[in-house]
Amino acid sequence: MSENVIVVNPNADDSELPEEKFEFMTPNKFQLLVETYVAENDVSYIDAVLFYCDLYEIEFDIIGKLISSNLKEKLNVSAIEAGYFKEESSLPI
């Protein structure tokens, strides 16, 4: 099974991009970016995903293709902790 690949905006402002700019974004690369951002900036997984969607101009309607099952679980926990939904619920990704 091949990974989903999303082409991100290679013309985004270079001053805001990490040193290694991705032209193609895979779920594994996206998860690594998100987890690193969460660890370095003490933000929620939801905020980190939104940050990278904005930074790389990733449309919200295609972000589900970049969410791995592991990242989805972390987003669920983050949403529950923030009170967005009850524990028995889950994200519709």
C-alpha positions as CSV (number, residue, x, y, z in Angstrom):
1,M,0.0,0.0,0.0
2,S,1.5,3.4,-0.9
3,E,1.4,6.4,1.3
4,N,-0.8,9.4,0.5
5,V,1.3,12.2,-0.9
6,I,0.2,15.9,-0.9
7,V,2.1,18.6,-2.8
8,V,2.5,21.5,-0.5
9,N,3.0,25.1,-1.5
10,P,6.7,25.4,-2.4
11,N,6.4,29.2,-2.7
12,A,5.5,29.8,0.9
13,D,7.5,32.4,2.7
14,D,10.9,30.8,3.2
15,S,11.6,32.8,6.4
16,E,8.8,30.7,8.1
17,L,9.6,27.3,6.7
18,P,11.8,24.8,8.5
19,E,15.3,24.4,7.1
20,E,14.2,21.3,5.1
21,K,11.4,22.4,2.8
22,F,9.1,19.6,1.6
23,E,7.7,19.7,-1.9
24,F,5.8,16.5,-1.3
25,M,4.3,15.8,2.1
26,T,3.6,12.3,3.3
27,P,1.7,11.2,6.5
28,N,5.0,10.2,8.1
29,K,6.7,13.6,7.3
30,F,3.6,15.5,8.5
31,Q,3.4,13.5,11.7
32,L,7.1,14.2,12.4
33,L,6.7,17.9,11.8
34,V,3.6,18.1,14.1
35,E,5.2,16.1,16.9
36,T,8.4,18.2,16.8
37,Y,6.3,21.4,16.8
38,V,4.3,20.2,19.8
39,A,7.4,19.3,21.7
40,E,9.3,22.5,21.0
41,N,6.4,24.9,21.4
42,D,4.2,23.3,24.1
43,V,1.0,23.5,22.0
44,S,-1.7,21.0,21.4
45,Y,-1.7,18.6,18.5
46,I,-4.7,20.3,17.1
47,D,-2.9,23.7,17.1
48,A,0.2,22.2,15.5
49,V,-1.8,20.7,12.7
50,L,-3.6,24.0,12.1
51,F,-0.2,25.8,12.1
52,Y,1.2,23.5,9.4
53,C,-2.0,23.7,7.4
54,D,-1.6,27.5,7.4
55,L,2.2,27.5,6.8
56,Y,2.1,25.1,3.9
57,E,-1.3,26.3,2.6
58,I,-2.8,22.8,3.0
59,E,-6.6,22.8,2.4
60,F,-8.6,21.6,5.4
61,D,-10.6,19.3,3.2
62,I,-7.6,17.2,2.2
63,I,-5.8,17.2,5.6
64,G,-7.3,13.8,6.4
65,K,-5.0,12.2,3.8
66,L,-2.0,13.3,5.9
67,I,-3.3,12.2,9.3
68,S,-1.8,8.8,10.2
69,S,-3.6,6.5,12.6
70,N,-1.0,7.3,15.3
71,L,-1.5,11.1,14.8
72,K,-5.2,10.6,14.7
73,E,-5.1,9.0,18.2
74,K,-3.0,11.9,19.5
75,L,-5.5,14.4,18.0
76,N,-8.4,12.5,19.7
77,V,-6.6,12.7,23.1
78,S,-5.9,16.4,22.5
79,A,-9.5,17.1,21.6
80,I,-10.8,15.2,24.7
81,E,-8.4,17.1,27.0
82,A,-9.6,20.4,25.5
83,G,-13.2,19.4,26.1
84,Y,-14.2,19.4,22.4
85,F,-16.0,16.0,22.8
86,K,-16.6,13.2,25.2
87,E,-14.1,10.3,25.6
88,E,-16.3,7.8,23.7
89,S,-16.3,10.0,20.6
90,S,-13.6,10.3,18.0
91,L,-12.5,12.6,15.3
92,P,-14.3,12.2,12.0
93,I,-11.1,11.8,10.0
